[in-house]
Amino acid sequence: MKRNYVDPFHGCGNCTLPSPRGIAATWFFPKAQTGNTHPGAAVPFGPMCVIPYSGGYPTGYGVNRPTSYGPAPLMDVELKLKGFTHMAHSGTGAIGYYYNYARFVPLGTDGLAGLDTACAIADEHAEPGFYSVRFPERKLLVELTASRLAAAHRYTYDEGKAVIAVDFAAAGLNPAFGQRFTAASDGMELKIADDGVYAHVCFHTIHIYFYAAIENAAAQLFRSGELLGADSLTLGGEVREHVGAVFTCDGAVANCRLGVSLRSFERARANAQAIGSFDEVCEAAKSVWDRVFDLIDIDTDRADVREIFWSCLYHSLIKPVNFHGESYDWEDDACWTDYATFWDIAKTQLPLCFTLFPEEGADMVKSWQNFFDNAGLYPPSLTLTRAYTLESVQSRALIWLCTIDAWKRGIKVDVERAIDTFKRDLQRDFNRDFTETGVCPLYLHIIDLSEACCRAAEFCRMTGHDEDAAYFAQYADNWRNAFDAETGLLSTKSNYYEGTHWNYSFRQTGVLADRIELAGGRERFTQLLDQFFGYGAQPAYRLSDAGDAETMLAGLELHRFEGFNNEPDMEIPYTYTFVGRHDRVCEIVRAGMRDMFTTGRGGIPGNEDSGSLSSLYVWNAMGIFPTFAGDCMLIGSPVLKSATIHLPSGHDFAIRTVNHSDDNIYVSSITFNGVRLDRAWLTLDEFYSGGELVLEMSAEPASEPFRSPLD
């Protein structure tokens, strides 16, 4: 069973990657070298996940302290737990707020005094949809599982009665990490009813309703370690103390359930009561994952590659989440939350979702448009602690491109509504610098908006909206204002987020032909790519610890590829396809797959970023890679011997290799549906119509270069 190959602990700790060799040794990894995932129980795209809570950064799991660069410093060498929380982020970096809502704490003989006790653990185990652990000192077995909008817990004490506290107020991470990393509640309301405990908590303007119940248990409210005699409690303002309910069971086993809603107590209760027994919920969760994994078949002789692939597919689908009618801003349509940051997931994770789950993709697009109608903007990030960020240093108009990419991949899109929201977004005061002068203070915004306008003009022409196409096209050439014609690269007159001007200079944009011409033609553009990827260069610096500022500055001055450690240039190896150098694609992709992913807790090369790095591995391992809002799928160098994607349309897309081995990294010939191709790419129609792609592999590059998509 494919589920058995998944390791939910994959990427939960600091990186323990192989020592990079060859071309990979020249890359500089600037960002945190830890995957930042958690092993909590969840179902695909489910808002409700339930995780073991240690107070670690950033998900609430593990032993890491905060870091942005290099390996994370540790708060302890031994993992200890302070309970079990819900709805945490997955694989994020320093976004600033993390959920860890409704912390369940199995109490010992010290009672409520044990709310902050970090307990030693043993026998930790996780698989998709299930997590378990033992607390030896408390003689306790904990088991966790989840459905989409509810969680189920089972606590089994070896002796005595089960006593469980549920803390609804103490959200966020260890207070020692500072307020920035804590989502304290902005007021709350609790009440005890005959069937359970209801909690309404506001976190940074987002209202969340919880319903908690434990079979055969009596509940009492508590505050700051003291039991209360009242059946209800209302607190205003910021709450940073322990507030919740204690459940005392009749026996040694506590079967608990927690429901969540963004609308009402009643819906939270209905979501919790819709699930069955613990074992039924657990089996249902595993069945959901089995159906997801059955969408892809793979063949490999390597056990480590098999484990990495399925673990990466698993982590690709934890976030974002779909609340399906639980929207906090409008009544009827689905609202997606916890995208974290669109710039992380847009290029690999969202195309994977669109490909495998078109109905979920349609919900995504609809929710973005609904959000615009209600908030008057497209959010560059969207979470349950802050609905949007008005200004982002990293991106603008990415949701235009995500919407267009979804439409090109067959997702249902309300075309007129999309065009209207694109226009209104461009006309916001926030974008006036771009529309009136063609220049933004941050040049990343120039290329973001120019590309959005280029693709929007194309989208309008393809849907018969020629007048709108002309409107967007007038801004599509503004990208030139961000480039230096002498160097052929982005200008150094601006700052660049999480990299330098080199990391953003080689995007596969809709004007790539003009971009190559500005750089001096294909030969000169290829030379720049070679320099960026370190061909002929000495090995790069390595960050020995977080805060190694001197090494960081020296490494950034190399202006080198980030090696799948971060998202700004993760797709750039495939830019070689556009200059007819598929051999370089093969060399770089295989080196990255070999040296930057491995099994275990240290197996992901950087911030997972809600599935971006894991989905990158899934695409690269199969040997096919998406162009973001583009018109083709690019062929790589498969790590797998074969892979078959069972598309929702009923078609199968299969990739088969001939002479596959670790040494045969180059694609020497390409056949699709029995026809020999002179190109290392497929159109989107070819890909989504299904068929068989056969790649003959060799230890030497192809004798003739493959044709560029620009030819």
Number of C-alpha atoms within 10 A of each C-alpha: 8 17 21 12 17 22 23 26 22 26 33 26 24 25 25 20 18 12 10 16 13 17 18 27 19 25 28 26 26 26 24 26 30 30 29 34 31 27 27 32 29 34 29 24 20 21 29 28 29 33 27 29 27 25 28 23 26 31 29 30 29 28 23 26 18 18 21 17 21 23 23 23 15 16 15 12 9 11 19 22 24 22 26 24 28 28 25 29 30 30 29 25 25 16 15 15 25 26 24 28 26 27 26 27 23 28 22 21 10 9 14 23 13 17 22 15 17 15 17 15 18 13 10 12 15 18 21 28 28 25 24 22 18 21 19 14 10 17 13 21 20 20 20 28 33 32 28 22 27 31 28 29 23 20 21 21 22 14 12 15 16 23 26 25 26 26 24 26 27 23 28 27 27 19 14 10 14 9 14 15 22 21 27 26 27 19 19 23 18 23 19 20 12 8 15 20 27 27 27 22 25 23 22 17 14 17 20 21 23 27 30 26 25 23 16 13 20 18 23 19 24 21 16 13 15 12 15 13 9 11 14 16 17 11 14 11 11 16 20 16 16 21 25 29 29 25 26 21 20 15 15 16 22 26 19 22 27 28 29 32 27 20 19 20 20 16 19 25 25 17 22 25 16 11 20 14 15 20 12 13 21 24 15 19 22 21 16 15 20 16 11 19 16 13 15 20 13 19 15 14 10 11 11 14 20 19 20 25 26 23 28 28 23 24 29 31 26 23 28 27 23 24 22 18 16 22 19 17 15 16 11 10 16 23 24 28 21 23 23 26 21 24 20 24 26 21 25 26 26 26 24 24 20 22 19 19 17 20 13 19 25 20 20 26 26 21 21 23 23 20 20 16 14 11 13 14 22 25 25 22 21 19 23 26 21 17 17 19 13 11 11 12 13 18 22 25 23 19 21 25 24 25 27 24 25 25 20 19 21 17 22 17 19 14 16 12 13 20 20 12 21 24 16 15 19 20 13 12 10 14 19 14 13 20 20 10 10 20 20 20 13 17 23 24 22 29 28 19 28 28 27 29 29 24 25 28 25 20 22 22 15 11 12 10 16 14 12 18 22 17 15 22 20 14 21 24 17 22 23 19 17 24 23 15 16 10 12 19 21 25 19 14 13 15 15 18 15 15 22 19 21 22 23 17 22 24 22 21 21 20 16 15 17 14 24 19 14 20 20 16 15 18 12 15 21 21 12 19 22 16 17 22 24 23 15 11 16 12 16 17 18 17 22 12 16 18 16 13 12 9 16 21 11 13 19 19 12 19 19 25 28 24 27 25 26 24 26 21 20 21 20 21 23 25 23 22 26 23 22 22 20 29 21 23 24 24 19 22 25 24 19 23 21 19 18 23 27 23 21 21 22 22 25 33 28 32 28 30 30 29 28 31 29 31 27 25 27 23 22 22 25 26 25 20 24 23 20 23 27 18 18 19 20 23 26 31 27 28 28 23 21 22 22 20 20 18 19 14 13 10 14 19 19 22 22 21 21 16 14 23 16 10 12 19 27 25 28 21 21 21 17 18 13 11 10 12 16 14 20 25 25 19 14 18 14 15 22 21 14 20 17 16 27 21 27 19 23 18 15 13 20 17 8 10 17 23 18 18 18 10 9
